[in-house]
């Protein structure tokens, strides 16, 4: 059988831990997509969001104590470029932040739609959320089987501690799905350094058959600049606090 070579590894949530680990593993060869840096509160509503991409962030949006904002229809939370816990006296600034978020997210949705029409292999990574159920996850898999036109994709479905038996039975014969378990997920408050980091790397190695990704320092720097702005880019270069 011909060895698959993946061009992209893309997170499907449910939080930032997945993209953080992907970004490290791919050594800079990383692209953000709509669900790369969000928090998904409801798996069933995430299914609705997948099937209505253009309606995300067109619903009621609320500011959370964490400084993130949430689309209440789909229960998906997003980071603002300049997060703050209080916009009571800065209404215009808050409106500008929401406008920027919507523009940025539209760009990511457009990228995602192009990806669904790609003729190269993509590995999607799905982190199991205990609040989801098997039927919801079947619908997510079905979405990609229906909408990834070339069928050149795989989904790495990662569990904490063990693969649940009903999930194993449901997906063991699905040619698009890899199942893998790591020791522990990071806490939602420590997605950068918490959890079983080596386990995540092992899951990617398993799904890609140990595919090696070259370091793309210039691409990584450009992507960081584009996504975080010049000020944060300078801080990163000089390691400023």
C-alpha positions as CSV (number, residue, x, y, z in Angstrom):
1,X,0.0,0.0,0.0
2,X,1.3,3.5,-0.9
3,X,2.4,5.5,2.1
4,X,0.2,8.5,2.7
5,X,2.0,11.9,3.0
6,X,0.0,14.5,4.8
7,X,0.3,18.2,3.8
8,X,-1.8,19.5,6.6
9,X,-2.7,18.6,10.2
10,X,-5.8,20.5,11.3
11,X,-7.5,20.7,14.7
12,X,-11.2,20.1,15.1
13,X,-11.2,21.1,18.8
14,X,-12.4,21.0,21.3
15,X,-9.8,23.5,22.7
16,X,-6.4,25.0,22.0
17,X,-4.4,22.1,23.3
18,X,-4.8,20.3,20.0
19,X,-3.4,23.1,17.8
20,X,-0.6,23.8,20.3
21,X,0.6,20.3,20.0
22,X,0.2,20.2,16.2
23,X,2.1,23.4,15.9
24,X,5.0,22.0,17.9
25,X,5.0,18.7,16.1
26,X,5.0,20.2,12.6
27,X,7.9,22.6,13.5
28,X,6.4,25.7,12.0
29,X,4.6,24.1,9.0
30,X,1.2,25.0,10.5
31,X,-1.9,26.8,9.3
32,X,-4.8,28.1,11.3
33,X,-8.4,27.1,10.4
34,X,-11.8,28.1,11.9
35,X,-11.6,25.7,14.9
36,X,-7.9,25.8,15.6
37,X,-8.0,28.2,18.5
38,X,-11.5,28.1,19.8
39,X,-13.3,26.4,22.7
40,X,-16.2,24.2,21.7
41,X,-18.7,23.9,24.6
42,X,-21.2,21.6,22.9
43,X,-20.3,18.8,20.4
44,X,-23.9,18.5,19.2
45,X,-24.0,22.3,18.4
46,X,-20.5,22.0,16.8
47,X,-22.2,19.6,14.3
48,X,-24.6,22.4,13.5
49,X,-21.8,24.9,13.1
50,X,-19.9,22.6,10.7
51,X,-23.0,22.5,8.5
52,X,-23.6,26.2,8.7
53,X,-20.1,27.7,8.6
54,X,-21.2,31.1,7.3
55,X,-23.6,31.7,10.2
56,X,-21.0,31.3,12.9
57,X,-20.6,34.7,14.7
58,X,-23.7,36.1,13.1
59,X,-25.7,35.2,16.3
60,X,-25.8,36.7,19.8
61,X,-22.2,37.2,21.0
62,X,-21.4,37.5,24.7
63,X,-18.3,38.6,26.5
64,X,-17.0,35.9,29.0
65,X,-15.2,36.5,32.3
66,X,-12.1,34.9,30.7
67,X,-11.9,37.7,28.1
68,X,-13.1,35.4,25.3
69,X,-16.4,35.9,23.5
70,X,-19.0,33.2,22.7
71,X,-21.4,32.6,19.9
72,X,-24.4,31.5,22.1
73,X,-26.1,29.6,19.3
74,X,-23.2,27.2,18.7
75,X,-21.5,27.6,22.1
76,X,-18.2,28.3,20.5
77,X,-15.8,30.7,22.2
78,X,-13.2,32.8,20.5
79,X,-10.1,34.8,21.5
80,X,-10.1,38.5,20.7
81,X,-6.9,40.2,19.4
82,X,-6.7,42.4,22.5
83,X,-8.6,40.5,25.2
84,X,-9.9,42.3,28.3
85,X,-12.3,41.3,31.0
86,X,-14.2,44.6,31.1
87,X,-15.4,46.7,28.1
88,X,-18.0,48.6,30.0
89,X,-16.2,51.9,29.4
90,X,-14.8,50.9,26.1
91,X,-17.8,50.1,23.9
92,X,-16.3,51.4,20.7
93,X,-13.1,49.4,21.3
94,X,-15.2,46.3,21.9
95,X,-17.2,46.7,18.7
96,X,-13.9,47.1,16.8
97,X,-12.6,43.9,18.3
98,X,-15.8,42.0,17.3
99,X,-15.5,43.4,13.8
100,X,-11.9,42.3,13.5
101,X,-12.8,38.8,14.9
102,X,-15.6,38.4,12.3
103,X,-13.3,39.5,9.5
104,X,-10.5,37.1,10.6
105,X,-12.9,34.2,11.1
106,X,-14.5,34.7,7.6
107,X,-11.0,34.4,6.2
108,X,-10.5,31.1,8.1
109,X,-13.8,29.8,6.9
110,X,-12.9,30.6,3.3
111,X,-9.6,28.7,3.8
112,X,-11.5,25.8,5.3
113,X,-13.9,25.6,2.3
114,X,-10.9,25.5,0.0
115,X,-9.4,22.7,2.1
116,X,-12.5,20.7,1.6
117,X,-11.9,20.8,-2.1
118,X,-8.2,20.0,-1.9
119,X,-6.5,17.2,-3.8
120,X,-3.9,16.5,-1.1
121,X,-4.1,14.5,2.2
122,X,-5.2,16.3,5.4
123,X,-5.1,14.8,8.9
124,X,-7.9,16.2,11.0
125,X,-7.5,15.8,14.8
126,X,-10.5,15.5,17.0
127,X,-10.1,15.6,20.8
128,X,-12.9,13.6,22.6
129,X,-15.1,15.8,24.8
130,X,-16.9,13.9,27.6
131,X,-19.9,16.2,27.0
132,X,-20.3,14.7,23.5
133,X,-21.9,11.4,22.5
134,X,-21.2,8.8,19.9
135,X,-24.0,9.9,17.6
136,X,-22.6,13.5,17.5
137,X,-19.2,12.2,16.6
138,X,-20.6,10.0,13.9
139,X,-22.1,13.1,12.3
140,X,-18.8,14.9,12.4
141,X,-17.1,12.0,10.6
142,X,-20.0,11.9,8.1
143,X,-19.6,15.6,7.4
144,X,-16.0,15.0,6.2
145,X,-16.9,11.8,4.3
146,X,-19.5,13.9,2.4
147,X,-17.7,17.2,2.0
148,X,-14.0,16.5,1.6
149,X,-14.4,16.0,-2.1
150,X,-11.2,14.1,-3.0
151,X,-11.6,11.7,0.1
152,X,-7.9,12.3,0.8
153,X,-8.3,12.8,4.5
154,X,-8.0,10.9,7.8
155,X,-9.4,11.8,11.2
156,X,-7.3,11.1,14.3
157,X,-9.7,10.7,17.2
158,X,-7.9,11.1,20.5
159,X,-9.2,9.9,23.8
160,X,-8.0,10.4,27.4
161,X,-6.8,7.2,29.2
162,X,-8.6,4.7,27.0
163,X,-10.7,4.3,23.8
164,X,-14.3,3.7,24.9
165,X,-15.6,0.4,23.7
166,X,-18.7,1.7,21.9
167,X,-16.5,4.2,19.9
168,X,-14.1,1.4,19.1
169,X,-16.9,-0.8,17.7
170,X,-18.3,2.1,15.8
171,X,-15.1,3.2,14.0
172,X,-12.8,0.2,14.0
173,X,-13.6,-0.5,10.3
174,X,-13.9,3.1,9.1
175,X,-11.0,3.7,6.7
176,X,-11.0,7.4,7.4
177,X,-10.6,7.2,11.2
178,X,-7.7,6.4,13.5
179,X,-8.4,5.9,17.2
180,X,-5.7,6.7,19.8
181,X,-5.6,7.2,23.6
182,X,-3.1,9.3,25.6
183,X,-2.6,9.4,29.4
184,X,-4.3,12.7,30.0
185,X,-5.5,15.9,28.4
186,X,-4.4,19.3,29.6
187,X,-6.6,21.3,31.9
188,X,-8.5,24.0,30.1
189,X,-6.5,26.6,32.0
190,X,-3.1,25.1,30.9
191,X,-3.4,24.0,27.3
192,X,0.1,25.3,26.5
193,X,2.2,23.2,28.8
194,X,-0.2,20.7,30.5
195,X,-1.3,17.2,29.7
196,X,0.5,14.3,28.1
197,X,2.6,16.1,25.5
198,X,4.6,13.1,24.5
199,X,1.4,11.2,24.1
200,X,0.1,13.8,21.6
201,X,3.3,13.6,19.6
202,X,3.0,9.8,19.6
203,X,-0.6,10.0,18.3
204,X,0.5,12.2,15.4
205,X,3.4,9.8,14.6
206,X,1.0,6.9,14.7
207,X,-1.5,8.5,12.3
208,X,1.1,9.8,9.9
209,X,3.3,6.7,10.0
210,X,6.1,8.7,11.5
211,X,6.1,11.3,8.7
212,X,8.8,13.9,9.4
213,X,8.1,17.6,9.0
214,X,10.9,20.0,8.2
215,X,11.4,23.1,10.2
216,X,10.0,26.2,8.4
217,X,11.3,29.0,10.6
218,X,10.5,31.8,8.1
219,X,7.0,30.5,7.5
220,X,6.5,30.1,11.3
221,X,7.6,33.6,11.9
222,X,5.4,35.0,9.1
223,X,2.4,33.1,10.4
224,X,3.0,34.3,13.9
225,X,3.3,37.9,12.7
226,X,0.2,37.7,10.7
227,X,-1.9,36.1,13.5
228,X,-0.6,38.1,16.4
229,X,0.6,41.5,15.1
230,X,3.9,43.3,15.0
231,X,4.1,44.1,18.7
232,X,3.7,40.5,19.8
233,X,6.1,39.4,17.1
234,X,8.8,41.7,18.4
235,X,8.2,40.4,21.9
236,X,8.6,36.8,20.7
237,X,11.9,37.6,18.9
238,X,13.5,39.3,21.9
239,X,11.6,37.1,24.4
240,X,10.1,40.1,26.2
241,X,7.4,39.7,28.8
